[in-house]
Amino acid sequence: MSAVQLGQHAPATHLIVHLSDTHFLGDRALLYGTIDTDSTVYRALAQLDRSGLRPDALVITGDVADRGEDQAYRRVRDIVESAAAAWGAHVIWVMGNHDKREPFRTELLREPTSATSDEPIDRVTMVNGLRIIAIDTSVPGYHHGELSPAQLDWLARELREPAPNGTVLALHHPPVPTPLALMSVLELREQSRLADVVRGSDIRGILGGHLHYSTHGLFAGIPVSVAAATCYTMDLSAPERELTGVDGGQSLALVHVYADQVVHSAVPIGDFAAATHFPAAYLDVIEGLPPEERAEKFSRHSS
């Protein structure tokens, strides 16, 4: 982050890394026999580490394990938590339709087995005054999403008291339309009931997954950002009416929370050849100039 404010906006107050749909399998098996789910997550975290960014939180919006296997949960947990510990970041896990609640609790959250192990997994995490609410939209045995009246009542109670820096809501099934007809069957149902709860609240952004492609929308006046999956992505340019997942286009999202807005940025996962490059030393020069000289040095066409 720049040491000098070069533009109109002060630096972000919080940085969230948003990952989704890791779909790990037990024994490091390949997803659909072809996709190495582990390597993409490793690459994503390595990219972040190289960048020098130090996020306040990592939010993983569901479908953590493809079949809900204990070993898959332990493996992805250790990979993500190791990176988060090095950065001093919180980790927020969100239930998805492929996840299973009991191993999600015991293996990811390290909670003991109890009589309530199959209840929805809804959690609140405070991150330096920013409230992150993870709510469980999964339906055991199905791939579509739902929120029970009890969950909506719980969410309404949580939102009665605004958080110092506002709230981010994280869920798996995003409340936005999709152009993929088959995915519409698997959407979050009765979204109007959720809208009634969140409208007018201090929720500043909604983070989702499930769709396996990056997209954005507006729900009850709140921006929605969907992170593309780290495992495989849906091809929106496939022939109409077909549903095709491809091993390409994987990305993560950076969520910069500013005092007056939240900005979501998609980051492709992978190593790519540089087409142009300004080193950090050049930024040092720009920061050292008076404001009127910065435009001459970097904004003027002839510069």
N, C-alpha and C positions, 0 to 999 in steps of 0.2 A: 504494500500500500504506500502511496506517495507520502513522503514526509512533509510536503508542502501542498496546501490546497490550491490546485491549479485552475479549477473551474468553479461553478456556482454552488456545487453541492459539497457539504462536509463529508468526511469518510463515513462509510457504513458503520452502524453500531454493532451489528452482528453478521456473521457469515455462517450459513448452513450449507452443508453438502447434501444434496438430495440424490440418493440412489434408489433403484427400484428393480423388482423382478429378477433377482439373482438366480432363482430356480436351481439351487444346488441339489445334487443327488448323492446318495450314500456311496462310499468307496470310490469317490471321485469319478463316477461313471459319467460318460458323455451324454448330454441331453440330446434325445433323438438319435443317439449314436454318432453324432457329428460335432456337437458344440461343447467346447471346453469352458464350462461356466467359471471355473476357478481363475483361469488365466486372465480373463477380462477384468475381474474384480481386482486381482493383483495389479494389473496395468493401470487401472483407474486410480488406485490408491498411491501407486508409485508416481504417477503424473502429478498428483496433488502434493506429494512430499517434495518432489523436485521443484515445484513452483514456489515453495516457501510460504504458501498460504497456510494459515493456521485457523481452521474453522472452529467455531464455538460448539457446533453439533453436527452429527451425521444422522440423517433421517433416512431410513430404509422402508419404503412404502409397500411392503408386502410381497407375497410369493417368494419368501426367503428360501424355502426348500420346496422342490417340485412335488415330492410325495410325502412331505412331513416326516422324513426319517431323522432319527436322533443324531446319527453320525453326520448327516448333512448340516444340521443345525450347529453342531459343535464346531465343524470345520469353518463355516462362514463366520460364526461368532468369533473364533480366535483370530481370523484374518482381519476382520473389521475392528475388533476391540484393540488389537495390537497397534494398529495405526492411530486409532482414537486416543489411546493412552499416550503415545508419543507426542500428540498435538494438544493434549489436555482437553479433549472434546467429549461432550456427552454423546451417547449413542441412543437413538430412539428407534425401536423396532415396531413395525406396524403389521398386524395380521392381514394376510391375503387369502384368496379363495383356494390356493393350493396348500396353504399351511394347515397344520393341525394344532388345536389349542393346547392340549396337554404337553406334547414335547416342546412346543413353542415356549410354554411357561418354564418347564424344567430345564431345557437345554439353552435357550437364548436368554431368558430372564433369570435363570438359576433360582427359580422359586420351587419350594417343595410341592410334591403332589398333594392335592387336597380334594375335598368333596366338590369344590367349585372350579376344578381344573378345566371343565368344559364350558364355563361361562365366558361371555365376551371379554376380550382383553382391552380395556380402556385405561389410559394412563395420562397423567399430567406431569410434565417436566418443566421446571423453571430454569432458564438459562440467562443469567445476568439481567433479570427483569423481563425477559421475553418468555411468554408462556407457550409451550408447544404441547398441544393436545393430540394424542394418538387415539383414534376411535376405530373399533373393530367392525367392519362392514361385512365380514364373512358369514356365510350360511353353511353350517356343517353338511357335507354331502352334496353341495351345489356350487356352481361357479358364479352365479349372479350375486348381487349384494343387497343387503337389507340392514336397517337400523330399527331395533325394537323400541316400543314406547318407553320402556325403562331406560334405555340408552339415551334417548332424546331428552328425557327428563333430567338425567344425570348431566348431560351436556348443558342444558339450560341453567341448571344450578351452578355449574362451574363458571358460566359466562356472566352471571349476575354481577360479579365483582371484576371490574376491568384490571388487567395486569399493567404494571408500570410502563412497559414498552409494547403493549398489545399482545395479540395471540396469533399463532399459526396453527391451523387445523390440518392434521395429517391423516389420510385414510387411503385405502387401497382402490376402491371403486370411485373414480372421480365423477362429480355431478355435472358433467358436460356431455353434449351429444357427440357421437362418432359417425363418420361417413361409412364405416365398415358395418354393413347390415347385421352380420352374424354377431359381432361384438355388442350390438344393441340388445340382443337377447340376454347378455350377461351384465347389463348395466346395474347401477344402484337403483333399486325400486323406490317408488313413492318419494321422490326427491323433494317434492313440495313440503313435506313434513320437516325435513332438515332445513329447508329455506326459511320456514317460519321461526325456527330456533335461532339461526345464525344471523338473520337480517337485523341490522342495526346494532350488532354486537361489536366488540373490539377486535374481532378476527380480521387480520390484515391480509391474509393469504391462505389458500387451501392447496396442499400438496397431495398429489395422487399418483397412482401407477396403473397397473392392470392392462392398459391399452397397448403397451409395447411400442409406442412411438411418442415423440415429444409433441405436445400440443398445449394450447392455452385457451381459456375462455373466461366467462364471467358468470357467477352464480350468486343470486340474491345480493347483487352489487359488490361481490367479493371476487378478486382475481383468483383464477384457478390455474395451476401449473402442473402438468403431467410430465414426469421424467420418463424418457425412453428406457427400456429394459437394458440391463447389462448383458443378458444372455443372448437374445436375438430380437430383431425388430420386425414389426409388421410393414409390409410393402404397400403403401397407399397408392402406388402407381401400377399395382398388379391389375390384370383384366377385371373389369367390373363384375361384382358379385362373387369374386373369389377371395379367399382369405389365405394369404401367403406370408409366412415368417421367413426372414432371411438372416444369414449369419453375416451381418454388416450393419453399419450405422449405429452401433452401440454408443451410448453417451451417458454422461452424468449431468447434473444441474448444479449450478452455484446460485444460492439465494442470498443476495445482499440486502440486508434490512437497514434502511436509512430512517432518519427521524420522521420523514414525511411520506415515504413510499417504500415498496419492496420490489426489487428487480431480479428477474430470473434469467439465467444465461445457460444455454446448452453447451457442453464441452464434449466434443468427440473423443472417444477413447482410442488411443493409438499413437504411434510415432509417425509424423509426417514431415516431409522435406520443407524447410523454410523457404518462402518465396521472397520475403523481405524481413529485415531485422534491425531494430534499434536497441543497442545494448543498454544496460542499466546506467553506464557511465554517461550516455547521452541525456537520460532523464536527469541525472545529477546536474548537468550543464543547464538544462531548461529550468530546473528548480532554482538555480542560483541567479537567474536573470530577473530584472524588474518585470512586472506584469506586461508593460507595454512592449518590451523587447521580446517576450516569448512569442507573441504573434508574428513578429518579423522573422524570428528564427525558425519557427515550425509551421505557422499557418500560411504565410505568404507562398504563392505558387513557386516563385523563383528560389525559395529556400530549399 
